[in-house]
């Protein structure tokens, strides 16, 4: 059965460590397969956005997080992939656990990146979340390479 073309909600989590590195996951599946993304996934029915962010961090990379703030919302429209997502992204810190790849069928790799050494193939949501983070949380003049 063909899925109807309707917008969906996908919640992202930008995890930043004490060294100002961001955790990115290399996507195996659409949207934007083959690109590095922030942790995240589909919002479940009757789940709050923050509950989804925390659940996705637990499911994807095996960590418990504390949500710090909403960074941005991306209109993630990819007509070439027949994808339309509304994607809020939250800033979070890891409370417990060490990030590992818990979903190898969905994620090829999980890696920390310094803000000045980001991969060039970032998803739209990762670019927007990192841009919002650097604007809101870093001293003026600190540039990000992507």
C-alpha angles and dihedrals in degrees: 000000000000115000112236117250101251131139115261132199119242119179121211132200123205106204113198123185131209090271091057091251120145125222114233133182125210107229122228094184139049138301094072098343112194093033131106114251141175118257112278152110150175122330112239123224111278092005118128119234092247092048088053092050092052093045093050091050089052095045099041103038106009100244136126111226141192113221111231105181147324108270103186146317119243125206092218100195116167108168092174088062095038087240130138119174134169101214124190112190124207130199111231140173125216111250098180137001138037119266113253134158104269095168108047092166089061101030127044096193143358118209143161115236131193111235091244092050103050120149115254095231099072122154118246091253093050092050092049095046093048091046090051091047094051091046094049104034111027129075115266114274096029103130129206117217096226 
